[in-house]
């Protein structure tokens, strides 16, 4: 479904990576590994169409994602290393707004239930700016619970999370993969996510 | 969807009222300084009123331009908007309209009161408000292009003014011209029609240019 061929990323004069090839089918997980500065984030930004590859192409269901544009965005959820939450809004507002922007509006009780699952009970009406880093990350990750997209592109989703939250996220990802979803993620943590097939991509 | 963006930005403005009030008070103070500075010569005040109010409106709406996209850019919500299945043009239009509601509408509402300080007649006051009503959305729409182009640059605020102020000139000329025409006993309809035309033109073109600029700035 997702097919990447001969991808090259150039930053300034330097080529970060080239000849990256992989494909991803339903239920598969791709873990992108590599040291800091090896281009993991750049790769993920290319996969969601935010950055343009210097060479190569990314195809979704056979079509180049450049030509799909908004149709492609219906199928992906991207969580970058910025949380994408507004400091002055509370968790429920943040979750409802980001879901609505992703074309999947939810009502307040659904938002509340997902935040509850993410262990944010009692904090859902506080402005996000008073929450801790890990709690903000949980607010961001709650989007996964309400998303109806196939391909999840996650940049360091486990940063700042405690062990219980890591297990929670692991569970969410496994459930998504079981339903035939796809996940591309980067992480520096040792985590074993059950999938039909786990692919690994090493950048250096 | 489009409404969600407007609603979100209005909600954020409500939570952070200082931004809205800064713009409004800047406008009020700048306009009020002129009668104090040039003295109570009624004829002079009357003739300079439209220009003064309009220039102050340009500068006031410029004040908050930089924040239009930069806070969303810094916390990652802009990225999420760009990945929305909705056309980016619509989102940009929503943001520009929200910017106008927060910074433009208060200026329109307060302008007749400020006009009193310059001894404007009732019909001139009315035309002043109408010209601002037609002109301030253009300022937000054109300003959005500048804000998007300078996104993530250091010293973006200064650059925005250099980019955007020249583009504001036609709006300034016809906005202030409308009020002068009424004060001189001529009709303002020609000036107002042109302002209306600017508004329609920028409604169509500005979101498109802004969306393109955003894609470049965030790449």
Interface residues (C-beta under 8 A of the other chain):
Chain A: X48 X49 X50 X51 X52 X70 X71 X73 X74 X76 X78 X80 X82 X83 X84 X85 X86 X87 X88 X89 X93 X97 X98 X100 X101 X102 X103 X105 X127
Chain B: X1 X4 X5 X8 X11 X12 X15 X16 X74 X75 X76 X77 X79 X80 X81 X82 X83 X84 X85 X86 X87 X91 X218 X219
